[in-house]
Amino acid sequence: MGFRIFRHWTTRGLVLVQLASVTMPALVKFNEGRDQLFVNAGMSIGYDSNIFASNGDEGDIFTNTSVGIDYTRKAGIIGVSAGAGWNLGTFASNGESDFSNPKLNLEFSKDSGRTTGSLAISSARESQADPNVNLRTESWNHDIALNWKYPVIERYSLSGVLGYTWLDYIDNSAGFIDLNTYTASLDLAYAYTSARELFFGYRIRESDTSTGGSTTDHSLTGGINGKILPKLTGSIRLGYQLREDAATGDIYGSTNGEVSLTWSATKRISVGLSLTKDFSTTATDSSLDSTHLTLNTQYALARQWSLSASVGGGESTFFSGADDGRNDRFFTATTGATFNINEHFTTSLTYSYFQNWSNQANSTFDRHSVTLNLSTNW
């Protein structure tokens, strides 16, 4: 076993060295610079102590390799960006969990004129350890979203989102359900200053499952966006929402919101805070109210070196379906160092820890991982 692990690490290490020494094609520009083509690639190797995010604690060595190409066009009123990529993952001892995940994205944007906005379409296959079901899941995620903004009078403007998401699990025999989600939202914003705006909005979201279940969420929120305080920028959105279950007629109410703040403490140190609280539906058709809070900091140690660290926590309350009555709480911490080899190559080393406590035995577990990553962009 020890020799197999050593061989796995040394073989991947040689690939990392070879990747760093490859001369990649330069950024391609054509049509007088209005069209641009980017190429990116990356490889990471590491150890994950709990690849299924469950009480079983199955650990393994993993390798991820990714390649991608991105295209942008800035000419005329409409901008275009598109991308395609592939992510390959292998495990040393759990070959049945290996994955090969393609992804595609396309976006049309309009940044000038009275009405601005974007139309984004994406499709990606994802493989991950899902702590809500304590298994690894594989799914196709298809998204389409129309974002728009229209100034009404003086300092007032309207903005909204129309969106559709289809979450299609590869293996439904494991009890996973496919999920279709339709979203529509409308915000009224007031430009309080040139750097700060206040807003109030409403969102309706309907989620339909492949087993015939359906839920509808109504959310009222308000907040502030832009420069909150000197050196503090971001967005604060807080409110209240209701979820109605069509099958039972039950209605569940809770606070909700989304906060994303950045404090530029010094030229070298920045601190970020993110908070999300929202309803969602699990892969096994259970509704949950989840809260996630993360505090992170970055320190530019030198021109090529930077350090980062974060701590976070949260709670998930399950209030319908097979997991009705389940309550989870978690704590997580991450630390890492990044070294910019040159303008095209970056390498980093990261350690992460995750601890989940639950009133269900299989959902009480800890997880730690260490990852070495090398990436390139041209």
N, C-alpha and C positions, 0 to 999 in steps of 0.2 A: 504493500500500500504506500509506504514511504517513498519507494523508488518511482512509483507511478505519479505521485504528486510532484516529485522533483522534476520528472521528465515533462509533465504538463506545464509547469511554470517555466522551465528553461526553454522549451520549444516556443511558447508564446512570447517569452522575452526576446528571443532571436527575431521573431516577426516584428516586434516593436522597434528594435534597432534598425531592421531593414526598412520599415515604414518611414522612420525618421531620416533615412539617407536617400530616399527616392526623390528624384527631381520631378516635382509635379508641374503640369502645364500652368502657365501664368493665367491670370484673369483675362478673359476674352472680351473685347469691346468692339462693336461694329455699328454701322449706320450712324457714323459721327458721334459715337459715344452714347446714343440714346438706348441702345440695347446692350445688356451686359450679361455675362455668363460666369457663374461661380462654381467651383468644385470643392467639396469638403469630404474628409474621411476621418475616421477615428477608431481606436481600439482600446479596450479596457480589460484588465484581468484583475481578479480579486477572489475573496472568500466571503460567503454569506452563510451565517450559522443557522439560518432557518428559511430555506427557500420556499416553504409552503405557508409561512406566517400562521403557524398553528402550534398547539401544545406538543406536537411530535418532535420538534427541534431537529429536523433533517438538514444538516449542513452540507455544503459542497463548494468546490472551486468552479468559477464561471469565467467565460470569455465572451465579450461582446465586440463585434466588428460592424462598423457602419460606413456606408458610402452614400453620397448624395450629390445632386446637381441642381442649381437654382438659376432661374432666368428672371430678369427684370427689364421692363421697358418703360421709359419716361418720355413720352412724346405726345403732344396734344393734350386734350382734356382728360382722357382716361389713361390711367397707369395700369400696367399688367405685371403680375409676378406669378411665377409657377415654379414648382419644385417636384423632384422625384428622389426617392431614397430607398435604401434597403438596410435592415438591421438583422444581423445574424448572431444568435446566442447559443452557446454550448455549455454543458455541465460535465464535469469529470466523471461523476458516478451516477447521475440521473439523466441518462441520454434520452429518456422518454419525454423530458421537459425541454429539450432543445427546440429552438424556434427559428423561423425565417420570415421576417415581417417586412413587407413593402409598405410604402406610403406615397401618396400623391396629394398635391394641393394646388389650387388655382385661385387667384384673387384679382378682381377688377376694382380700382379705386378712383375716386374723384375728389381732389383736394382743393379745387378752386371753384369760383362761382357761388351763387347764392345757396344752392343745395349741394351738400357734400356727403360722402359716405363710401361704402364698399360692399361688394358681394364676394363672399369667400366660400369656397367649396373644398372639402378635404375628405380623404378616405385613407384609413390606416389600419393595419392589423397590429394588435397589441397582445403581449404576453406578460403577465405580472402575478405577483403574490397578493391576493386580495384578503386583507385582514377581516373584512366583513363576513366572508364565507369560509375563511381559513383553508383555502385551496389556491392553487395556481389556475388562472383563467386565461383563455385565449378567445379573442373576439375581433370582429371587424367593427370599426367605428366610422360611421359616415355622417358628415356634418355639412350643413349649408346655412349661412347666416347673411342677412341683409341688414346693414347698419346705415342709418341716415341721420342728418342734422339739417334743420331749416330755421333760419332766423326769422322771427315774426315781426316784432317792432322794437326799435331801440335796443335795449339790453336783454330782451326776452328771446328765447329760442326753444324749439321743439326738437327732440331727438328720439329715436326708437330703434327697436330690434325686432326682426322677424326671423325665427330660426327653427330648424328641424334637425333632430339627431336620431339616428338608427343605430342601436347597439345590438349587434348580431353575434351571439356566442357560437363558437365552432362546434362544441360538443354539448348539445342539450340533454343528452342522456344522463349527465351528472346532476340534473335538476335545475340547470340554469335556464332562465327565461330571457327571451329577446325583449327589447324595450324601444318603443317609439315615443319621442318627446317633441311636443310642439310648444314654442314659446313666442309670446308677443309682449312687448313692453313699450311704454311711452313715458318720457321725462319732460318736464317743463323746467327750464333753467333760467336763472337771473344772473347776469354779469355784475356782481357786486363791485368788483374792481377789475382792472385790466388783467390781473393775475389770479383772480379768485372768483368762482361762481357758486351760487346756491342752487339746489335742484330738489324737485319733488316728483316722484314717479309711481307708476302702477305696473305690475307684471302679472300676466296670467300664463300658466304653464300646465299642459295636460300630458300625462304619461300613460301610455297604453301598453300592456304586456301581451306576449304571445299566448298566454293562458286565458285571456279575456278580461283581466283586471284593468281597472282604470282609476286614476287619481287626478284631481284638479287642484292646483295651488293658486291662491290669490295673495299678492304681496303689495303692501304700501310702504314706501321708503322715502327718506329725505336725507340730505346731507350737503357736503361741501367738497369742492374739487379745485385743485390748484395749489397755491401757496397758502398753507394753513397758518404758519408762523415763520418768523425769520429762520432760515436754514431748514425748515420743515415743509416738505411738499408731499402731495399725494391726494388720496381720495378717502372720504368717510361716508359710507352709506349705511343707515340703520333704519329699522322699521319693524313691522309685524306682519305675519302671514298666517293663512289658514290652509289646511289640506283636507279635502273631502274625498272619502273613499266611496266610489260609485256602488260597489258591491254591498257594503254594509250601511252606507249612509252616515257613518261616523265622521265627525269633524274634529280635527286636532289643530290647536293654535299655539303659536310660539313666536318669540322675537326672531328676527333674522337680520343679516347685514353682511357687509364686506368692507374691510378697511385695509388700505395699503399706504404706508407712510415711509418716507425716507428722510433721515436727519443727517445732513453733511456736517459732522462734528468738526473736522479739520480737513485740510487738503488731502490727507492720507487716510482718514478714518470716516466711514459712513455706517450708519446704523439703520436697519429696516425693521418694520413691524407689519405683520399681515394677520388678519383675522377674517375668518369666514364662518357663517352660521346659516345653515340652509337645510331644507328637506331633500331627500334623495330616495331612490329605490335600489335595493341590493339585487345581486344576480339571482337570488332565490325568492324574489318578489316580496320582500319585507320593506316596510317604510321605516325610515330613521331620521332623527333630528340630530345633526352632527355639528360640533363646534371645534374649530382648529385655530390655534394661536401660535405664531412663530415669531421669535425675536432673533435677528441675525446681525452680524457685524463683519465688515471687511476692512483690512488694514494693508495698505500698499507699503510693504516693508522697504522695497527698493525699486529701481526701474523695471527689473524683470521678475521680482518676487512679490507675492501677495499671500496673506493669510486670511482665513475665514473661519467663523464659528457660528453656530446657531443652537438655540434651545427652543423647544415647543411642547405643547400639550393639548389635550382636548378631551371631549366626551361624545359618545354616540348613544342615543336612546332609541331603541327599536320599539315601535308602537303598533305594528300590525304584521300579519303573516306568520310564518313558522317560528320566527325569532321574537315574537311579541313578548315584551317583558325583559328582554335582554338589555343590559347596560354595560358599556365598555368605557374605560378611561385609559389614556395613554400618555407617555412621556417620551420625548425623543431629543437627541443631541447629536450634533455633527461638527467635526473640525477637519480642516484641510489646509494644504499649502499648494500654491500654483506657481510654476516657473515658465515664463515665456522664453522659449529657446531662441526664437527670432520672431519676425513679424508674421510668419506663417505657421509656426509650430508651437504648441503649448502642451505641457505635461503637468499632471496634478496627482496628489496622493490624498485620499479622503478616508476618514473613519466615521462610521455612523452607528448609533445605538438606538434601539426602539424597545420599549417595554409596554405591554398591554395587560391591563387588569380587567377581568370580566366576571359576572355572576354565572357564566357558563364555563365549565372546566376546560373545554377544548380551545376556548378563545383567550385563555390566560397564557401568555408566552413572552419571551424576550427574543431579540434579534440584533445581532451586530455584524457589521461588514467592513472590510477594508478593500479599497479599490485604487488601482494605479491606472491612470488614463493618459492617452496621448492622442491629440487631435490636430488637424491641419485644415486651413482654409485658404483658398486662392481665388 
